[in-house]
Amino acid sequence: GEKKVEVIKAVRSITGLGLKDAKALVDGAPSTIKEGIPKGEADEYAKQLEEAGAKVELK
């Protein structure tokens, strides 16, 4: 739905991926978006994804 489009936009913004790759990540959820980043950065990305409508789990 519309939330999926927003989530794909957020994934593209965070990862720098193209539309096709970002859509594949979202379609294949649960997916790892970023690894080995500082907690503050992870929290910011999580906030962006949640605002777009995604469910986020930080590990």
C-alpha distance matrix in Angstrom:
0.0 3.8 5.5 5.3 6.9 9.1 10.1 11.1 13.0 14.7 15.7 17.1 19.0 20.4 21.4 22.2 20.5 19.4 15.9 16.6 18.0 15.4 12.6 15.1 15.7 12.1 11.8 15.3 14.8 17.1 18.4 21.2 20.4 23.9 27.3 30.6 29.8 31.4 30.0 29.6 27.5 25.4 25.0 23.8 21.2 20.0 19.9 17.8 15.2 15.3 15.0 11.7 10.5 12.0 14.8 17.9 21.3 24.2 27.1
3.8 0.0 3.8 5.3 5.2 6.5 8.8 10.0 10.9 12.7 14.5 15.6 16.9 18.8 20.2 20.7 19.6 18.6 15.3 16.8 18.2 15.2 13.1 16.2 16.4 13.0 13.6 17.1 16.4 18.4 19.3 21.6 20.1 23.4 26.9 30.1 28.8 30.2 28.8 28.0 25.8 24.1 23.5 21.9 19.5 18.7 18.0 15.6 13.7 13.9 12.7 9.5 9.3 11.6 14.9 17.7 21.3 24.0 27.1
5.5 3.8 0.0 3.8 5.4 5.0 6.1 8.5 9.8 10.5 12.2 14.1 15.2 16.4 18.1 19.3 18.4 18.1 15.2 16.8 17.4 14.0 12.4 15.2 14.6 11.0 12.4 15.3 13.9 15.6 16.5 18.6 17.3 20.5 23.8 26.9 25.6 26.9 25.3 24.6 22.6 20.7 20.0 18.7 16.3 15.2 14.6 12.5 10.3 10.2 9.5 6.3 5.5 7.8 11.2 14.0 17.6 20.3 23.5
5.3 5.3 3.8 0.0 3.8 5.4 5.0 6.1 8.6 9.8 10.4 12.2 14.2 15.2 16.2 17.3 15.8 15.4 12.4 13.4 13.9 10.9 8.8 11.5 11.2 7.7 8.8 12.0 11.2 13.3 14.0 16.4 15.2 18.7 22.1 25.4 24.5 26.3 25.1 24.8 22.4 20.3 20.3 19.2 16.2 15.4 15.7 13.3 10.5 11.5 11.7 8.0 7.5 8.0 11.3 13.7 17.1 19.7 22.6
6.9 5.2 5.4 3.8 0.0 3.8 5.5 5.1 6.3 8.7 9.9 10.6 12.4 14.4 15.3 15.7 14.4 13.4 10.2 12.1 13.3 10.2 8.6 12.1 12.3 9.4 10.9 14.2 13.9 16.1 16.0 18.0 16.1 19.3 23.0 26.2 25.0 26.8 26.0 25.3 22.6 21.1 21.2 19.4 16.5 16.5 16.4 13.4 11.4 13.0 12.3 8.5 9.5 10.5 14.2 16.1 19.6 21.7 24.7
9.1 6.5 5.0 5.4 3.8 0.0 3.8 5.4 5.0 6.3 8.7 9.9 10.6 12.4 14.2 14.9 14.5 14.3 11.9 14.3 14.8 11.2 10.7 14.1 13.3 10.5 12.9 15.7 14.6 16.3 16.1 17.4 15.1 18.0 21.6 24.5 22.9 24.3 23.3 22.2 19.8 18.5 18.1 16.1 13.6 13.6 13.0 9.9 8.5 10.0 8.8 5.1 7.2 8.8 12.6 14.2 17.9 19.7 22.9
10.1 8.8 6.1 5.0 5.5 3.8 0.0 3.8 5.4 5.0 6.2 8.6 9.8 10.5 12.1 13.5 12.9 13.4 11.4 13.2 12.8 9.1 8.9 11.7 10.2 7.4 10.4 12.6 11.2 12.7 12.3 13.7 11.7 14.7 18.3 21.4 20.1 21.7 20.6 20.1 17.6 15.8 15.9 14.4 11.4 11.1 11.4 8.7 6.1 8.3 8.5 5.0 6.3 6.1 9.7 11.0 14.5 16.4 19.4
11.1 10.0 8.5 6.1 5.1 5.4 3.8 0.0 3.8 5.4 5.0 6.1 8.6 9.9 10.4 11.2 9.9 9.8 7.6 9.5 9.4 5.8 5.8 9.1 8.4 6.4 9.2 11.7 11.4 13.3 12.2 13.5 11.3 14.4 18.1 21.4 20.4 22.5 22.1 21.6 18.7 17.1 17.9 16.3 12.9 13.4 14.3 11.2 9.0 11.8 12.1 8.6 10.1 9.4 12.8 13.6 16.7 18.2 20.9
13.0 10.9 9.8 8.6 6.3 5.0 5.4 3.8 0.0 3.8 5.5 5.1 6.2 8.7 10.0 10.1 9.9 9.8 8.2 11.3 11.4 8.0 8.9 12.3 11.6 10.1 13.0 15.4 14.9 16.5 15.1 15.8 12.8 15.3 19.1 21.9 20.3 22.1 21.9 20.8 17.8 17.0 17.5 15.2 12.3 13.5 13.6 10.0 9.2 12.2 11.4 8.3 11.0 11.2 14.7 15.2 18.4 19.5 22.4
14.7 12.7 10.5 9.8 8.7 6.3 5.0 5.4 3.8 0.0 3.8 5.4 5.0 6.2 8.5 9.8 10.4 11.7 10.9 13.6 12.7 9.0 10.7 13.4 11.5 10.2 13.7 15.4 14.1 15.1 13.6 13.7 10.5 12.6 16.3 18.9 17.1 18.6 18.1 17.1 14.2 13.3 13.7 11.4 8.5 9.8 10.1 6.5 5.9 9.3 9.1 6.8 9.7 9.4 12.4 12.3 15.4 16.1 19.1
15.7 14.5 12.2 10.4 9.9 8.7 6.2 5.0 5.5 3.8 0.0 3.8 5.4 5.2 5.9 7.8 7.7 9.5 9.3 11.3 9.5 6.0 8.4 10.5 8.2 7.9 11.6 12.6 11.8 12.7 10.6 10.5 7.4 9.9 13.6 16.7 15.4 17.6 17.6 17.3 14.0 12.7 14.1 12.5 8.9 10.3 11.8 8.9 7.3 11.0 11.9 9.5 11.5 9.9 12.5 11.8 14.4 14.9 17.4
17.1 15.6 14.1 12.2 10.6 9.9 8.6 6.1 5.1 5.4 3.8 0.0 3.8 5.5 5.3 5.1 5.1 6.5 6.9 9.7 8.5 5.7 8.7 11.1 9.9 10.2 13.4 14.8 14.7 16.0 13.5 13.2 9.9 11.8 15.5 18.3 17.0 19.3 19.9 19.2 15.7 15.2 16.8 14.6 11.3 13.5 14.6 11.3 10.6 14.3 14.4 12.0 14.4 13.4 16.2 15.6 18.0 18.3 20.6
19.0 16.9 15.2 14.2 12.4 10.6 9.8 8.6 6.2 5.0 5.4 3.8 0.0 3.8 5.8 5.6 7.8 9.5 10.3 13.4 12.2 9.5 12.3 14.8 13.1 13.1 16.6 17.9 17.2 18.1 15.7 14.8 11.1 12.0 15.6 17.8 15.8 17.6 18.1 16.9 13.4 13.6 14.9 12.1 9.5 12.3 12.8 9.4 10.0 13.6 13.3 11.6 14.7 14.1 16.8 15.8 18.3 18.1 20.6
20.4 18.8 16.4 15.2 14.4 12.4 10.5 9.9 8.7 6.2 5.2 5.5 3.8 0.0 3.8 6.0 8.2 11.1 12.3 14.7 12.6 9.9 13.1 14.7 12.3 12.8 16.4 16.9 15.8 16.2 13.5 11.9 8.1 8.4 12.0 14.1 12.1 14.0 14.7 13.9 10.3 10.2 12.1 9.8 6.8 9.9 11.3 8.7 9.1 12.8 13.3 12.2 14.8 13.4 15.3 13.6 15.5 14.8 17.1
21.4 20.2 18.1 16.2 15.3 14.2 12.1 10.4 10.0 8.5 5.9 5.3 5.8 3.8 0.0 3.8 5.3 8.8 10.8 12.5 9.9 8.1 11.8 12.8 10.6 12.1 15.5 15.5 15.2 15.7 12.4 10.7 7.1 7.5 10.9 13.4 12.3 15.1 16.3 16.2 12.5 12.1 14.7 13.1 9.9 12.6 14.6 12.2 11.7 15.5 16.5 14.9 17.1 15.1 16.9 15.2 16.6 15.9 17.5
22.2 20.7 19.3 17.3 15.7 14.9 13.5 11.2 10.1 9.8 7.8 5.1 5.6 6.0 3.8 0.0 3.8 6.7 9.4 11.6 9.7 8.7 12.3 13.7 12.4 14.0 17.0 17.6 17.8 18.7 15.5 14.2 10.8 11.1 14.3 16.5 15.3 18.0 19.5 19.0 15.2 15.4 17.8 15.6 12.8 15.8 17.2 14.3 14.3 18.1 18.4 16.5 19.1 17.7 20.0 18.6 20.3 19.7 21.3
20.5 19.6 18.4 15.8 14.4 14.5 12.9 9.9 9.9 10.4 7.7 5.1 7.8 8.2 5.3 3.8 0.0 3.8 6.6 8.1 6.0 5.8 9.3 10.3 9.7 11.8 14.2 14.8 15.7 17.0 13.9 13.3 10.4 11.8 15.0 17.7 17.2 20.3 21.5 21.5 17.8 17.3 19.7 18.0 14.6 17.0 18.8 15.8 14.9 18.6 19.3 16.8 18.9 17.3 19.5 18.6 20.3 20.2 21.7
19.4 18.6 18.1 15.4 13.4 14.3 13.4 9.8 9.8 11.7 9.5 6.5 9.5 11.1 8.8 6.7 3.8 0.0 3.8 5.6 5.5 6.1 8.5 10.1 10.8 12.4 14.1 15.5 16.9 18.7 16.0 16.1 13.5 15.3 18.6 21.5 21.0 23.9 25.1 24.8 21.1 20.6 22.8 20.8 17.5 19.6 21.1 17.8 16.8 20.3 20.6 17.7 19.7 18.6 21.2 20.9 23.0 23.3 24.9
15.9 15.3 15.2 12.4 10.2 11.9 11.4 7.6 8.2 10.9 9.3 6.9 10.3 12.3 10.8 9.4 6.6 3.8 0.0 3.8 5.6 5.2 6.0 8.5 9.9 10.5 11.9 14.0 15.5 17.7 15.6 16.5 14.3 16.8 20.3 23.4 22.9 25.7 26.3 26.0 22.5 21.6 23.3 21.4 17.9 19.5 20.7 17.3 15.9 19.1 19.2 15.9 17.6 16.8 19.8 20.1 22.6 23.5 25.5
16.6 16.8 16.8 13.4 12.1 14.3 13.2 9.5 11.3 13.6 11.3 9.7 13.4 14.7 12.5 11.6 8.1 5.6 3.8 0.0 3.8 5.6 5.2 6.2 8.8 10.1 10.3 12.1 14.4 16.8 14.8 16.1 14.6 17.4 20.5 23.9 24.0 27.1 27.7 27.9 24.4 23.1 25.1 23.6 20.0 21.2 22.9 19.8 17.8 20.9 21.5 18.1 19.2 18.0 20.5 20.9 23.0 24.1 25.7
18.0 18.2 17.4 13.9 13.3 14.8 12.8 9.4 11.4 12.7 9.5 8.5 12.2 12.6 9.9 9.7 6.0 5.5 5.6 3.8 0.0 3.8 5.4 5.0 6.3 8.8 9.8 10.5 12.5 14.5 11.9 12.8 11.3 14.0 16.9 20.3 20.6 23.8 24.7 25.2 21.7 20.3 22.6 21.4 17.7 19.0 21.1 18.4 16.3 19.6 20.7 17.7 18.7 16.8 18.9 18.7 20.4 21.2 22.4
15.4 15.2 14.0 10.9 10.2 11.2 9.1 5.8 8.0 9.0 6.0 5.7 9.5 9.9 8.1 8.7 5.8 6.1 5.2 5.6 3.8 0.0 3.8 5.4 5.1 6.3 8.6 9.9 10.9 12.8 10.5 11.4 9.4 12.4 15.8 19.2 19.0 21.9 22.3 22.5 19.2 17.7 19.6 18.3 14.6 15.7 17.6 14.8 12.6 15.9 16.9 13.9 15.1 13.3 15.7 15.6 17.8 18.7 20.5
12.6 13.1 12.4 8.8 8.6 10.7 8.9 5.8 8.9 10.7 8.4 8.7 12.3 13.1 11.8 12.3 9.3 8.5 6.0 5.2 5.4 3.8 0.0 3.8 5.4 5.1 5.9 8.4 10.0 12.5 11.1 13.2 11.9 15.4 18.7 22.3 22.2 25.0 25.0 25.3 22.1 20.3 21.8 20.7 17.0 17.4 19.1 16.4 13.7 16.5 17.4 14.0 14.5 13.0 15.5 16.3 18.7 20.3 22.2
15.1 16.2 15.2 11.5 12.1 14.1 11.7 9.1 12.3 13.4 10.5 11.1 14.8 14.7 12.8 13.7 10.3 10.1 8.5 6.2 5.0 5.4 3.8 0.0 3.8 5.5 5.0 5.9 8.6 11.0 9.5 11.8 11.5 14.9 17.7 21.4 22.0 25.1 25.2 26.1 23.0 20.8 22.8 22.1 18.4 18.6 20.8 18.6 15.7 18.3 19.9 16.7 16.7 14.5 16.3 16.8 18.5 20.1 21.3
15.7 16.4 14.6 11.2 12.3 13.3 10.2 8.4 11.6 11.5 8.2 9.9 13.1 12.3 10.6 12.4 9.7 10.8 9.9 8.8 6.3 5.1 5.4 3.8 0.0 3.8 5.6 5.2 6.3 8.2 6.0 8.1 7.9 11.5 14.3 18.0 18.5 21.5 21.5 22.5 19.6 17.2 19.2 18.9 15.1 15.2 17.8 15.9 12.9 15.5 17.6 14.8 14.8 12.1 13.5 13.4 14.9 16.3 17.6
12.1 13.0 11.0 7.7 9.4 10.5 7.4 6.4 10.1 10.2 7.9 10.2 13.1 12.8 12.1 14.0 11.8 12.4 10.5 10.1 8.8 6.3 5.1 5.5 3.8 0.0 3.8 5.4 5.3 7.7 7.1 9.8 9.4 13.2 16.3 19.9 20.0 22.5 22.0 22.6 19.9 17.4 18.7 18.3 14.6 14.1 16.2 14.3 10.9 13.1 14.9 12.0 11.5 9.1 10.9 11.8 14.0 16.1 18.0
11.8 13.6 12.4 8.8 10.9 12.9 10.4 9.2 13.0 13.7 11.6 13.4 16.6 16.4 15.5 17.0 14.2 14.1 11.9 10.3 9.8 8.6 5.9 5.0 5.6 3.8 0.0 3.8 5.6 8.5 8.8 12.2 12.6 16.4 19.1 22.8 23.3 26.0 25.4 26.2 23.6 21.0 22.2 22.0 18.4 17.6 19.7 17.9 14.4 16.1 18.0 14.9 13.8 11.7 13.1 14.5 16.5 18.9 20.5
15.3 17.1 15.3 12.0 14.2 15.7 12.6 11.7 15.4 15.4 12.6 14.8 17.9 16.9 15.5 17.6 14.8 15.5 14.0 12.1 10.5 9.9 8.4 5.9 5.2 5.4 3.8 0.0 3.8 6.2 6.4 9.9 11.3 14.9 17.0 20.8 21.8 24.6 24.1 25.5 23.1 20.1 21.8 22.1 18.5 17.6 20.2 18.9 15.4 17.1 19.5 16.9 15.7 12.8 13.3 14.0 15.1 17.3 18.2
14.8 16.4 13.9 11.2 13.9 14.6 11.2 11.4 14.9 14.1 11.8 14.7 17.2 15.8 15.2 17.8 15.7 16.9 15.5 14.4 12.5 10.9 10.0 8.6 6.3 5.3 5.6 3.8 0.0 2.9 4.6 8.3 9.9 13.5 15.6 19.2 20.0 22.4 21.4 22.9 20.7 17.5 18.8 19.4 16.0 14.6 17.2 16.4 12.8 14.0 16.8 14.7 13.1 9.8 9.7 10.4 11.5 14.0 15.3
17.1 18.4 15.6 13.3 16.1 16.3 12.7 13.3 16.5 15.1 12.7 16.0 18.1 16.2 15.7 18.7 17.0 18.7 17.7 16.8 14.5 12.8 12.5 11.0 8.2 7.7 8.5 6.2 2.9 0.0 3.8 7.0 9.4 12.5 14.1 17.6 18.5 20.8 19.6 21.4 19.6 16.1 17.4 18.6 15.4 13.6 16.6 16.4 12.9 13.8 17.1 15.5 13.8 10.1 9.0 9.0 9.3 11.8 12.7
18.4 19.3 16.5 14.0 16.0 16.1 12.3 12.2 15.1 13.6 10.6 13.5 15.7 13.5 12.4 15.5 13.9 16.0 15.6 14.8 11.9 10.5 11.1 9.5 6.0 7.1 8.8 6.4 4.6 3.8 0.0 3.8 6.2 9.3 11.1 14.8 15.8 18.5 18.0 19.7 17.5 14.3 16.3 17.2 13.8 12.9 16.2 15.6 12.4 14.3 17.3 15.6 14.8 11.2 10.8 9.7 10.0 11.4 12.1
21.2 21.6 18.6 16.4 18.0 17.4 13.7 13.5 15.8 13.7 10.5 13.2 14.8 11.9 10.7 14.2 13.3 16.1 16.5 16.1 12.8 11.4 13.2 11.8 8.1 9.8 12.2 9.9 8.3 7.0 3.8 0.0 3.8 5.9 7.3 11.0 12.1 15.1 14.9 16.9 14.6 11.6 14.2 15.3 12.0 11.7 15.3 14.9 12.4 14.6 17.7 16.5 16.3 12.7 12.1 9.9 9.5 9.5 9.9
20.4 20.1 17.3 15.2 16.1 15.1 11.7 11.3 12.8 10.5 7.4 9.9 11.1 8.1 7.1 10.8 10.4 13.5 14.3 14.6 11.3 9.4 11.9 11.5 7.9 9.4 12.6 11.3 9.9 9.4 6.2 3.8 0.0 3.8 7.0 10.6 10.7 13.7 13.8 15.1 12.2 9.8 12.5 12.7 9.2 9.9 13.2 12.2 10.2 13.1 15.7 14.4 15.1 11.9 12.3 10.0 10.5 10.2 11.4
23.9 23.4 20.5 18.7 19.3 18.0 14.7 14.4 15.3 12.6 9.9 11.8 12.0 8.4 7.5 11.1 11.8 15.3 16.8 17.4 14.0 12.4 15.4 14.9 11.5 13.2 16.4 14.9 13.5 12.5 9.3 5.9 3.8 0.0 3.8 7.0 7.1 10.4 11.3 12.8 9.9 7.9 11.4 11.9 9.0 10.3 13.7 13.2 12.1 15.0 17.4 16.8 17.8 14.7 14.8 11.8 11.6 9.9 10.5
27.3 26.9 23.8 22.1 23.0 21.6 18.3 18.1 19.1 16.3 13.6 15.5 15.6 12.0 10.9 14.3 15.0 18.6 20.3 20.5 16.9 15.8 18.7 17.7 14.3 16.3 19.1 17.0 15.6 14.1 11.1 7.3 7.0 3.8 0.0 3.8 5.7 9.2 10.5 12.9 10.7 8.8 12.5 13.7 11.6 12.5 16.1 16.2 15.3 17.7 20.3 20.1 20.8 17.6 16.9 13.6 12.3 9.8 9.1
30.6 30.1 26.9 25.4 26.2 24.5 21.4 21.4 21.9 18.9 16.7 18.3 17.8 14.1 13.4 16.5 17.7 21.5 23.4 23.9 20.3 19.2 22.3 21.4 18.0 19.9 22.8 20.8 19.2 17.6 14.8 11.0 10.6 7.0 3.8 0.0 3.8 6.9 9.0 11.7 10.2 9.2 12.8 14.3 13.1 14.2 17.5 18.1 17.7 19.9 22.4 22.7 23.5 20.5 19.6 16.0 14.4 11.2 10.0
29.8 28.8 25.6 24.5 25.0 22.9 20.1 20.4 20.3 17.1 15.4 17.0 15.8 12.1 12.3 15.3 17.2 21.0 22.9 24.0 20.6 19.0 22.2 22.0 18.5 20.0 23.3 21.8 20.0 18.5 15.8 12.1 10.7 7.1 5.7 3.8 0.0 3.8 6.5 8.4 6.5 6.5 10.0 11.1 10.4 12.1 14.9 15.5 15.9 18.0 20.2 20.8 22.0 19.4 18.9 15.3 14.2 10.9 10.8
31.4 30.2 26.9 26.3 26.8 24.3 21.7 22.5 22.1 18.6 17.6 19.3 17.6 14.0 15.1 18.0 20.3 23.9 25.7 27.1 23.8 21.9 25.0 25.1 21.5 22.5 26.0 24.6 22.4 20.8 18.5 15.1 13.7 10.4 9.2 6.9 3.8 0.0 3.8 5.5 5.4 6.3 8.7 10.2 10.9 12.3 14.4 15.7 16.7 18.3 20.2 21.5 22.8 20.5 19.7 16.1 14.9 11.3 11.5
30.0 28.8 25.3 25.1 26.0 23.3 20.6 22.1 21.9 18.1 17.6 19.9 18.1 14.7 16.3 19.5 21.5 25.1 26.3 27.7 24.7 22.3 25.0 25.2 21.5 22.0 25.4 24.1 21.4 19.6 18.0 14.9 13.8 11.3 10.5 9.0 6.5 3.8 0.0 3.8 5.4 4.9 6.0 8.6 9.8 10.2 12.1 14.3 15.1 16.0 18.1 19.8 20.7 18.5 17.4 13.7 12.4 8.9 9.7
29.6 28.0 24.6 24.8 25.3 22.2 20.1 21.6 20.8 17.1 17.3 19.2 16.9 13.9 16.2 19.0 21.5 24.8 26.0 27.9 25.2 22.5 25.3 26.1 22.5 22.6 26.2 25.5 22.9 21.4 19.7 16.9 15.1 12.8 12.9 11.7 8.4 5.5 3.8 0.0 3.8 5.4 5.1 6.3 8.8 9.8 10.7 12.6 14.4 15.3 16.6 18.7 20.1 18.5 18.0 14.6 14.2 11.3 12.9
27.5 25.8 22.6 22.4 22.6 19.8 17.6 18.7 17.8 14.2 14.0 15.7 13.4 10.3 12.5 15.2 17.8 21.1 22.5 24.4 21.7 19.2 22.1 23.0 19.6 19.9 23.6 23.1 20.7 19.6 17.5 14.6 12.2 9.9 10.7 10.2 6.5 5.4 5.4 3.8 0.0 3.8 5.4 5.1 6.3 8.6 9.9 10.8 12.5 14.2 15.5 16.9 18.7 17.0 17.0 13.7 13.8 11.1 12.9
25.4 24.1 20.7 20.3 21.1 18.5 15.8 17.1 17.0 13.3 12.7 15.2 13.6 10.2 12.1 15.4 17.3 20.6 21.6 23.1 20.3 17.7 20.3 20.8 17.2 17.4 21.0 20.1 17.5 16.1 14.3 11.6 9.8 7.9 8.8 9.2 6.5 6.3 4.9 5.4 3.8 0.0 3.8 5.4 5.2 6.0 8.6 9.9 10.5 12.0 14.1 15.4 16.5 14.3 13.8 10.3 10.1 7.4 9.5
25.0 23.5 20.0 20.3 21.2 18.1 15.9 17.9 17.5 13.7 14.1 16.8 14.9 12.1 14.7 17.8 19.7 22.8 23.3 25.1 22.6 19.6 21.8 22.8 19.2 18.7 22.2 21.8 18.8 17.4 16.3 14.2 12.5 11.4 12.5 12.8 10.0 8.7 6.0 5.1 5.4 3.8 0.0 3.8 5.5 5.0 6.1 8.7 9.9 10.3 12.2 14.2 15.2 13.6 13.0 9.9 10.1 8.1 10.9
23.8 21.9 18.7 19.2 19.4 16.1 14.4 16.3 15.2 11.4 12.5 14.6 12.1 9.8 13.1 15.6 18.0 20.8 21.4 23.6 21.4 18.3 20.7 22.1 18.9 18.3 22.0 22.1 19.4 18.6 17.2 15.3 12.7 11.9 13.7 14.3 11.1 10.2 8.6 6.3 5.1 5.4 3.8 0.0 3.8 5.4 5.1 6.4 8.8 9.9 10.7 12.6 14.5 13.5 13.9 11.4 12.6 11.1 14.1
21.2 19.5 16.3 16.2 16.5 13.6 11.4 12.9 12.3 8.5 8.9 11.3 9.5 6.8 9.9 12.8 14.6 17.5 17.9 20.0 17.7 14.6 17.0 18.4 15.1 14.6 18.4 18.5 16.0 15.4 13.8 12.0 9.2 9.0 11.6 13.1 10.4 10.9 9.8 8.8 6.3 5.2 5.5 3.8 0.0 3.8 5.4 5.1 6.2 8.6 9.9 10.7 12.6 11.0 11.8 9.3 11.0 10.0 13.0
20.0 18.7 15.2 15.4 16.5 13.6 11.1 13.4 13.5 9.8 10.3 13.5 12.3 9.9 12.6 15.8 17.0 19.6 19.5 21.2 19.0 15.7 17.4 18.6 15.2 14.1 17.6 17.6 14.6 13.6 12.9 11.7 9.9 10.3 12.5 14.2 12.1 12.3 10.2 9.8 8.6 6.0 5.0 5.4 3.8 0.0 3.8 5.5 5.1 6.0 8.5 9.8 10.6 8.7 8.6 6.0 7.9 7.7 11.3
19.9 18.0 14.6 15.7 16.4 13.0 11.4 14.3 13.6 10.1 11.8 14.6 12.8 11.3 14.6 17.2 18.8 21.1 20.7 22.9 21.1 17.6 19.1 20.8 17.8 16.2 19.7 20.2 17.2 16.6 16.2 15.3 13.2 13.7 16.1 17.5 14.9 14.4 12.1 10.7 9.9 8.6 6.1 5.1 5.4 3.8 0.0 3.8 5.5 5.1 6.1 8.6 9.9 9.4 10.0 8.5 10.9 11.0 14.7
17.8 15.6 12.5 13.3 13.4 9.9 8.7 11.2 10.0 6.5 8.9 11.3 9.4 8.7 12.2 14.3 15.8 17.8 17.3 19.8 18.4 14.8 16.4 18.6 15.9 14.3 17.9 18.9 16.4 16.4 15.6 14.9 12.2 13.2 16.2 18.1 15.5 15.7 14.3 12.6 10.8 9.9 8.7 6.4 5.1 5.5 3.8 0.0 3.8 5.6 5.2 6.3 8.9 8.9 10.8 9.9 12.8 13.1 16.7
15.2 13.7 10.3 10.5 11.4 8.5 6.1 9.0 9.2 5.9 7.3 10.6 10.0 9.1 11.7 14.3 14.9 16.8 15.9 17.8 16.3 12.6 13.7 15.7 12.9 10.9 14.4 15.4 12.8 12.9 12.4 12.4 10.2 12.1 15.3 17.7 15.9 16.7 15.1 14.4 12.5 10.5 9.9 8.8 6.2 5.1 5.5 3.8 0.0 3.8 5.4 5.1 6.4 5.3 7.5 7.1 10.5 11.7 15.2
15.3 13.9 10.2 11.5 13.0 10.0 8.3 11.8 12.2 9.3 11.0 14.3 13.6 12.8 15.5 18.1 18.6 20.3 19.1 20.9 19.6 15.9 16.5 18.3 15.5 13.1 16.1 17.1 14.0 13.8 14.3 14.6 13.1 15.0 17.7 19.9 18.0 18.3 16.0 15.3 14.2 12.0 10.3 9.9 8.6 6.0 5.1 5.6 3.8 0.0 3.8 5.3 5.0 4.8 6.0 6.6 10.1 11.9 15.6
15.0 12.7 9.5 11.7 12.3 8.8 8.5 12.1 11.4 9.1 11.9 14.4 13.3 13.3 16.5 18.4 19.3 20.6 19.2 21.5 20.7 16.9 17.4 19.9 17.6 14.9 18.0 19.5 16.8 17.1 17.3 17.7 15.7 17.4 20.3 22.4 20.2 20.2 18.1 16.6 15.5 14.1 12.2 10.7 9.9 8.5 6.1 5.2 5.4 3.8 0.0 3.8 5.4 7.3 9.5 10.3 13.8 15.3 19.1
11.7 9.5 6.3 8.0 8.5 5.1 5.0 8.6 8.3 6.8 9.5 12.0 11.6 12.2 14.9 16.5 16.8 17.7 15.9 18.1 17.7 13.9 14.0 16.7 14.8 12.0 14.9 16.9 14.7 15.5 15.6 16.5 14.4 16.8 20.1 22.7 20.8 21.5 19.8 18.7 16.9 15.4 14.2 12.6 10.7 9.8 8.6 6.3 5.1 5.3 3.8 0.0 3.8 6.0 9.3 10.7 14.5 16.3 19.9
10.5 9.3 5.5 7.5 9.5 7.2 6.3 10.1 11.0 9.7 11.5 14.4 14.7 14.8 17.1 19.1 18.9 19.7 17.6 19.2 18.7 15.1 14.5 16.7 14.8 11.5 13.8 15.7 13.1 13.8 14.8 16.3 15.1 17.8 20.8 23.5 22.0 22.8 20.7 20.1 18.7 16.5 15.2 14.5 12.6 10.6 9.9 8.9 6.4 5.0 5.4 3.8 0.0 3.8 6.8 9.4 13.1 15.7 19.1
12.0 11.6 7.8 8.0 10.5 8.8 6.1 9.4 11.2 9.4 9.9 13.4 14.1 13.4 15.1 17.7 17.3 18.6 16.8 18.0 16.8 13.3 13.0 14.5 12.1 9.1 11.7 12.8 9.8 10.1 11.2 12.7 11.9 14.7 17.6 20.5 19.4 20.5 18.5 18.5 17.0 14.3 13.6 13.5 11.0 8.7 9.4 8.9 5.3 4.8 7.3 6.0 3.8 0.0 3.8 6.2 9.8 12.6 15.8
14.8 14.9 11.2 11.3 14.2 12.6 9.7 12.8 14.7 12.4 12.5 16.2 16.8 15.3 16.9 20.0 19.5 21.2 19.8 20.5 18.9 15.7 15.5 16.3 13.5 10.9 13.1 13.3 9.7 9.0 10.8 12.1 12.3 14.8 16.9 19.6 18.9 19.7 17.4 18.0 17.0 13.8 13.0 13.9 11.8 8.6 10.0 10.8 7.5 6.0 9.5 9.3 6.8 3.8 0.0 3.8 6.9 10.2 13.3
17.9 17.7 14.0 13.7 16.1 14.2 11.0 13.6 15.2 12.3 11.8 15.6 15.8 13.6 15.2 18.6 18.6 20.9 20.1 20.9 18.7 15.6 16.3 16.8 13.4 11.8 14.5 14.0 10.4 9.0 9.7 9.9 10.0 11.8 13.6 16.0 15.3 16.1 13.7 14.6 13.7 10.3 9.9 11.4 9.3 6.0 8.5 9.9 7.1 6.6 10.3 10.7 9.4 6.2 3.8 0.0 3.8 6.6 9.9
21.3 21.3 17.6 17.1 19.6 17.9 14.5 16.7 18.4 15.4 14.4 18.0 18.3 15.5 16.6 20.3 20.3 23.0 22.6 23.0 20.4 17.8 18.7 18.5 14.9 14.0 16.5 15.1 11.5 9.3 10.0 9.5 10.5 11.6 12.3 14.4 14.2 14.9 12.4 14.2 13.8 10.1 10.1 12.6 11.0 7.9 10.9 12.8 10.5 10.1 13.8 14.5 13.1 9.8 6.9 3.8 0.0 3.8 6.5
24.2 24.0 20.3 19.7 21.7 19.7 16.4 18.2 19.5 16.1 14.9 18.3 18.1 14.8 15.9 19.7 20.2 23.3 23.5 24.1 21.2 18.7 20.3 20.1 16.3 16.1 18.9 17.3 14.0 11.8 11.4 9.5 10.2 9.9 9.8 11.2 10.9 11.3 8.9 11.3 11.1 7.4 8.1 11.1 10.0 7.7 11.0 13.1 11.7 11.9 15.3 16.3 15.7 12.6 10.2 6.6 3.8 0.0 3.8
27.1 27.1 23.5 22.6 24.7 22.9 19.4 20.9 22.4 19.1 17.4 20.6 20.6 17.1 17.5 21.3 21.7 24.9 25.5 25.7 22.4 20.5 22.2 21.3 17.6 18.0 20.5 18.2 15.3 12.7 12.1 9.9 11.4 10.5 9.1 10.0 10.8 11.5 9.7 12.9 12.9 9.5 10.9 14.1 13.0 11.3 14.7 16.7 15.2 15.6 19.1 19.9 19.1 15.8 13.3 9.9 6.5 3.8 0.0
